[in-house]
């Protein structure tokens, strides 16, 4: 899939949670082909920022736009995968992916094969290992038609083979005109990315 050019703009965004200022007057812009790693110590607001950009947290101060339009009008262009698997443990692997993506069985089956879950289609998620559960969640990327990917700790519990597979997928996504924001404590070796460092604000 080749995407139309897309731009994401964060302007003068600030956030306070539990009476503590996480970040203040944060501004940056991304466009098709960009990869941004959001880094910083625990509690710096990395997940909060990503969830704001995904439209899951209200923007308290500042403005977030996609192609110069309000985020609320363009949320369909964003795919967010959080650091928790976001799958139902009591559903099968394939039923989870069908529910989360809305795609039919042949497409989601191929996605599960692509992430190394061949033969696990009918397994309950609660029967999987932590790494396999993470693969199930990440399989949404192989079904996605959203140009903007927001991934919170996507490498958690992955083995080396799946780390390489994910890097290849992100690289292919941005080569097709998408963009990606992600967090991770261990920078990947196979991605060409810029880094935004968040720090706790006193």
C-alpha positions in Angstrom: 0.0 0.0 0.0 1.3 3.5 -1.0 0.0 6.2 1.3 -0.8 9.8 0.3 1.6 12.3 2.0 0.7 12.8 5.6 1.8 15.2 8.3 1.5 15.2 12.0 2.0 18.4 14.0 2.3 18.8 17.7 2.3 22.5 18.8 2.9 23.8 22.3 1.5 20.7 24.0 1.7 20.5 27.8 0.5 17.9 30.2 0.0 17.7 33.9 -1.1 14.5 35.7 -1.5 14.0 39.4 -0.5 17.6 40.1 2.8 17.0 38.3 3.9 18.6 35.1 5.1 16.0 32.7 6.1 18.1 29.7 5.5 21.7 28.7 5.3 23.6 25.4 6.3 20.5 23.4 6.4 21.1 19.6 7.5 18.9 16.8 6.4 17.9 13.3 6.6 14.6 11.4 5.8 13.7 7.8 5.7 10.7 5.5 8.8 8.6 5.9 9.7 9.8 9.4 10.4 7.5 12.4 10.6 9.1 15.9 11.6 7.4 19.1 10.2 9.0 22.2 12.7 8.4 25.0 13.1 9.4 28.6 13.1 8.0 32.2 10.2 6.3 33.7 7.5 8.8 34.6 8.6 11.4 32.0 5.3 11.1 30.1 6.2 8.9 27.1 3.1 6.8 27.2 0.9 9.8 28.0 2.3 11.7 25.0 1.7 8.7 22.6 -1.8 8.3 23.9 -2.5 12.0 23.4 -1.4 11.7 19.8 -3.5 8.7 19.3 -6.5 10.6 20.6 -6.9 8.5 23.8 -6.0 11.3 26.2 -7.5 14.7 26.0 -5.0 17.4 25.0 -4.9 19.8 28.0 -2.9 22.6 26.4 -1.7 22.9 22.8 -2.8 21.6 19.5 -2.3 18.3 17.6 -3.3 18.1 14.0 -3.0 15.7 11.1 -2.7 17.3 7.7 -3.6 20.6 9.4 -7.0 19.2 10.5 -8.0 18.5 14.1 -6.9 15.1 15.5 -10.5 14.2 16.3 -11.3 14.4 12.6 -8.4 12.1 11.5 -8.3 9.4 14.2 -9.0 6.8 11.5 -5.5 7.5 10.2 -3.8 6.5 13.4 -3.1 2.9 14.7 -2.1 2.8 18.3 -0.7 -0.4 19.9 0.0 0.0 23.6 2.5 -1.7 25.9 -0.2 -4.0 27.1 -1.3 -6.6 24.5 -4.9 -5.2 24.1 -6.2 -8.6 23.2 -8.8 -10.7 25.0 -7.3 -13.7 26.8 -10.6 -15.6 26.5 -10.8 -15.4 22.7 -8.9 -17.3 20.1 -5.9 -15.7 18.3 -7.8 -15.3 15.1 -11.0 -14.1 16.6 -9.0 -11.4 18.5 -7.4 -10.2 15.3 -10.7 -10.3 13.3 -12.4 -8.2 16.0 -9.5 -5.7 16.3 -9.0 -5.1 12.6 -12.4 -5.8 11.0 -10.7 -7.8 8.3 -11.9 -11.2 7.1 -10.3 -14.5 7.9 -7.9 -14.9 4.9 -6.2 -11.6 5.6 -5.8 -12.1 9.4 -4.6 -15.6 8.9 -1.8 -14.4 6.6 -0.9 -11.7 9.2 -0.6 -14.3 11.9 1.6 -16.4 9.6 3.8 -13.3 9.0 4.3 -12.8 12.8 5.2 -16.4 13.4 1.9 -17.7 14.7 1.2 -20.3 12.1 -0.8 -23.1 13.7 -2.0 -20.9 16.6 -5.0 -19.5 14.9 -7.5 -21.4 17.0 -5.5 -21.2 20.3 -6.9 -19.1 23.1 -4.7 -16.1 23.9 -4.4 -17.2 27.5 -2.7 -20.4 26.3 0.1 -18.4 24.6 3.4 -17.3 26.0 4.0 -13.6 26.7 6.0 -13.3 23.5 3.3 -15.0 21.4 0.7 -12.8 22.9 2.7 -9.8 21.9 3.0 -11.2 18.4 -0.8 -11.5 18.3 -1.2 -7.8 19.2 1.5 -6.7 16.7 -0.2 -8.7 13.9 -2.5 -5.7 13.6 0.3 -3.9 11.8 0.2 -6.4 9.0 -3.5 -5.6 8.5 -3.3 -1.8 9.0 -4.4 0.8 6.4 -3.5 3.6 8.8 -0.5 5.8 7.7 0.4 6.8 11.3 1.6 4.1 13.6 2.0 4.8 17.4 3.7 1.9 19.2 4.4 1.9 22.9 7.2 -0.5 23.8 6.5 -2.7 20.8 9.6 -4.8 21.4 8.6 -6.1 24.8 8.9 -9.9 25.2 10.0 -10.4 21.5 12.8 -12.7 20.5 15.5 -11.6 18.1 13.8 -13.0 15.1 10.6 -11.1 15.8 12.5 -7.9 16.6 14.0 -8.1 13.1 10.6 -8.9 11.6 9.1 -5.8 13.3 11.9 -3.6 12.1 11.5 -4.7 8.6 7.7 -4.0 8.8 8.3 -0.5 10.2 10.8 0.2 7.5 8.5 -1.0 4.8 5.7 1.1 6.3 7.6 4.4 6.1 9.0 3.5 2.7 5.4 3.4 1.5 4.7 6.9 2.9 3.7 6.1 6.4 5.2 7.5 9.6 5.9 5.9 13.0 6.3 7.0 16.6 7.5 4.5 19.2 9.0 4.1 22.6 11.6 1.6 23.7 14.3 1.4 26.3 16.7 -0.4 23.9 17.0 1.5 20.6 16.6 -0.8 17.6 19.6 -1.3 15.4 17.8 -1.6 12.0 15.7 1.6 12.0 16.8 5.1 10.9 15.0 7.3 13.5 15.3 10.6 15.3 14.9 10.7 19.1 12.8 13.1 21.2 14.0 13.0 24.8 11.5 13.8 27.5 12.6 14.7 31.0 10.7 15.2 34.2 9.8 18.9 34.5 10.2 20.4 38.0 
